[in-house]
Amino acid sequence: MSEGEDLNCWLCERPFGALIQWHHPVPKSKKGRGTVPVHPICHRAIHANFTNAELARIGDEAQTIRAHPKVEKFTKWVANRPPDFHASTRR
């Protein structure tokens, strides 16, 4: 990332505030190495809706994750929230 470049969440595509977590699109338990930046609430939403086996099959296809009906509903809901917004995650 170059200086001045904005960093956005891999899932919801909103900018970050002070809090950033790093998500393994392919879980470490499934030999995943790479990470992507996500909001804590987005990270919880991913893991609330997908098993590690499902995430391993999907890989780094963010659009596939976003197309899941519950995740799509979540990303629309969180779209206008502040960057460091926090709420309980429904399972």
CYANA upper distance limits for C-alpha pairs under 8 A (distance plus 0.5 A):
  1 MET  CA      5 GLU  CA      6.98
  6 ASP  CA     15 PRO  CA      7.66
  7 LEU  CA     15 PRO  CA      6.60
  7 LEU  CA     16 PHE  CA      7.20
  8 ASN  CA     13 GLU  CA      5.62
  8 ASN  CA     14 ARG  CA      5.82
  8 ASN  CA     15 PRO  CA      4.86
  8 ASN  CA     16 PHE  CA      6.59
  8 ASN  CA     37 PRO  CA      7.93
  8 ASN  CA     38 VAL  CA      8.30
  9 CYS  CA     13 GLU  CA      4.99
  9 CYS  CA     14 ARG  CA      6.00
  9 CYS  CA     15 PRO  CA      6.75
  9 CYS  CA     16 PHE  CA      7.35
  9 CYS  CA     37 PRO  CA      6.13
  9 CYS  CA     38 VAL  CA      5.10
  9 CYS  CA     39 HIS  CA      6.76
 10 TRP  CA     36 VAL  CA      6.76
 10 TRP  CA     37 PRO  CA      6.40
 10 TRP  CA     38 VAL  CA      6.12
 10 TRP  CA     62 ALA  CA      7.35
 11 LEU  CA     38 VAL  CA      7.03
 11 LEU  CA     42 CYS  CA      7.03
 11 LEU  CA     62 ALA  CA      6.85
 11 LEU  CA     65 ILE  CA      8.24
 11 LEU  CA     66 ARG  CA      7.31
 11 LEU  CA     75 THR  CA      8.23
 12 CYS  CA     42 CYS  CA      7.64
 12 CYS  CA     75 THR  CA      6.00
 12 CYS  CA     78 VAL  CA      8.18
 12 CYS  CA     79 ALA  CA      7.46
 14 ARG  CA     79 ALA  CA      7.50
 14 ARG  CA     83 PRO  CA      7.43
 15 PRO  CA     83 PRO  CA      6.74
 16 PHE  CA     20 ILE  CA      7.32
 16 PHE  CA     39 HIS  CA      7.56
 16 PHE  CA     83 PRO  CA      5.65
 16 PHE  CA     84 ASP  CA      7.60
 17 GLY  CA     83 PRO  CA      5.41
 17 GLY  CA     84 ASP  CA      5.92
 18 ALA  CA     84 ASP  CA      7.27
 19 LEU  CA     39 HIS  CA      7.13
 19 LEU  CA     40 PRO  CA      7.69
 19 LEU  CA     84 ASP  CA      6.81
 20 ILE  CA     37 PRO  CA      6.78
 20 ILE  CA     38 VAL  CA      6.42
 20 ILE  CA     39 HIS  CA      5.88
 20 ILE  CA     40 PRO  CA      7.18
 21 GLN  CA     37 PRO  CA      6.29
 21 GLN  CA     38 VAL  CA      5.83
 21 GLN  CA     39 HIS  CA      6.46
 21 GLN  CA     40 PRO  CA      6.37
 21 GLN  CA     43 HIS  CA      7.89
 22 TRP  CA     35 THR  CA      6.16
 22 TRP  CA     36 VAL  CA      5.91
 22 TRP  CA     37 PRO  CA      5.24
 22 TRP  CA     38 VAL  CA      6.53
 23 HIS  CA     35 THR  CA      5.70
 23 HIS  CA     36 VAL  CA      5.77
 23 HIS  CA     37 PRO  CA      6.80
 23 HIS  CA     38 VAL  CA      7.04
 23 HIS  CA     43 HIS  CA      7.24
 24 HIS  CA     28 LYS  CA      7.21
 24 HIS  CA     32 GLY  CA      6.94
 24 HIS  CA     33 ARG  CA      7.40
 24 HIS  CA     34 GLY  CA      6.38
 24 HIS  CA     35 THR  CA      5.00
 24 HIS  CA     36 VAL  CA      6.99
 25 PRO  CA     32 GLY  CA      7.72
 25 PRO  CA     34 GLY  CA      7.69
 25 PRO  CA     35 THR  CA      7.04
 25 PRO  CA     36 VAL  CA      7.69
 25 PRO  CA     55 LEU  CA      6.89
 25 PRO  CA     56 ALA  CA      7.66
 25 PRO  CA     58 ILE  CA      8.47
 25 PRO  CA     59 GLY  CA      5.94
 25 PRO  CA     60 ASP  CA      5.59
 26 VAL  CA     30 LYS  CA      6.97
 26 VAL  CA     31 LYS  CA      7.65
 26 VAL  CA     32 GLY  CA      4.94
 26 VAL  CA     33 ARG  CA      7.82
 26 VAL  CA     34 GLY  CA      8.05
 26 VAL  CA     52 ASN  CA      8.18
 26 VAL  CA     55 LEU  CA      6.30
 26 VAL  CA     56 ALA  CA      5.08
 26 VAL  CA     57 ARG  CA      8.35
 26 VAL  CA     58 ILE  CA      8.28
 26 VAL  CA     59 GLY  CA      5.68
 26 VAL  CA     60 ASP  CA      7.43
 27 PRO  CA     31 LYS  CA      7.13
 27 PRO  CA     32 GLY  CA      5.50
 27 PRO  CA     33 ARG  CA      8.32
 27 PRO  CA     52 ASN  CA      6.56
 27 PRO  CA     55 LEU  CA      7.43
 27 PRO  CA     56 ALA  CA      6.82
 28 LYS  CA     32 GLY  CA      5.01
 28 LYS  CA     33 ARG  CA      6.89
 29 SER  CA     52 ASN  CA      8.30
 30 LYS  CA     52 ASN  CA      8.02
 30 LYS  CA     53 ALA  CA      8.09
 30 LYS  CA     56 ALA  CA      6.92
 32 GLY  CA     56 ALA  CA      8.32
 38 VAL  CA     42 CYS  CA      6.59
 38 VAL  CA     43 HIS  CA      6.49
 39 HIS  CA     43 HIS  CA      6.65
 39 HIS  CA     83 PRO  CA      8.20
 39 HIS  CA     84 ASP  CA      7.94
 40 PRO  CA     44 ARG  CA      6.83
 40 PRO  CA     86 HIS  CA      8.40
 41 ILE  CA     45 ALA  CA      6.76
 41 ILE  CA     85 PHE  CA      8.16
 41 ILE  CA     86 HIS  CA      6.71
 41 ILE  CA     87 ALA  CA      7.63
 41 ILE  CA     89 THR  CA      7.70
 42 CYS  CA     46 ILE  CA      6.77
 43 HIS  CA     47 HIS  CA      7.02
 44 ARG  CA     48 ALA  CA      6.44
 44 ARG  CA     89 THR  CA      7.07
 45 ALA  CA     49 ASN  CA      6.86
 45 ALA  CA     71 VAL  CA      7.56
 45 ALA  CA     74 PHE  CA      8.23
 45 ALA  CA     89 THR  CA      6.91
 45 ALA  CA     90 ARG  CA      8.31
 46 ILE  CA     50 PHE  CA      6.67
 46 ILE  CA     65 ILE  CA      8.23
 46 ILE  CA     71 VAL  CA      7.98
 47 HIS  CA     51 THR  CA      7.20
 47 HIS  CA     52 ASN  CA      8.48
 48 ALA  CA     89 THR  CA      8.08
 48 ALA  CA     90 ARG  CA      7.78
 48 ALA  CA     91 ARG  CA      5.70
 49 ASN  CA     70 LYS  CA      8.00
 49 ASN  CA     71 VAL  CA      8.00
 49 ASN  CA     91 ARG  CA      7.55
 50 PHE  CA     54 GLU  CA      6.36
 50 PHE  CA     55 LEU  CA      6.80
 51 THR  CA     55 LEU  CA      6.76
 52 ASN  CA     56 ALA  CA      6.58
 53 ALA  CA     57 ARG  CA      6.90
 54 GLU  CA     58 ILE  CA      6.74
 55 LEU  CA     59 GLY  CA      6.41
 58 ILE  CA     64 THR  CA      7.58
 58 ILE  CA     65 ILE  CA      8.18
 61 GLU  CA     65 ILE  CA      7.26
 62 ALA  CA     66 ARG  CA      6.63
 63 GLN  CA     67 ALA  CA      6.56
 64 THR  CA     68 HIS  CA      7.35
 65 ILE  CA     71 VAL  CA      7.48
 66 ARG  CA     71 VAL  CA      6.07
 66 ARG  CA     72 GLU  CA      5.80
 66 ARG  CA     75 THR  CA      8.04
 67 ALA  CA     71 VAL  CA      7.41
 67 ALA  CA     72 GLU  CA      6.21
 68 HIS  CA     72 GLU  CA      6.37
 69 PRO  CA     73 LYS  CA      6.69
 70 LYS  CA     74 PHE  CA      6.66
 71 VAL  CA     75 THR  CA      6.56
 72 GLU  CA     76 LYS  CA      6.79
 73 LYS  CA     77 TRP  CA      6.71
 74 PHE  CA     78 VAL  CA      6.60
 75 THR  CA     79 ALA  CA      6.32
 81 ARG  CA     85 PHE  CA      6.62
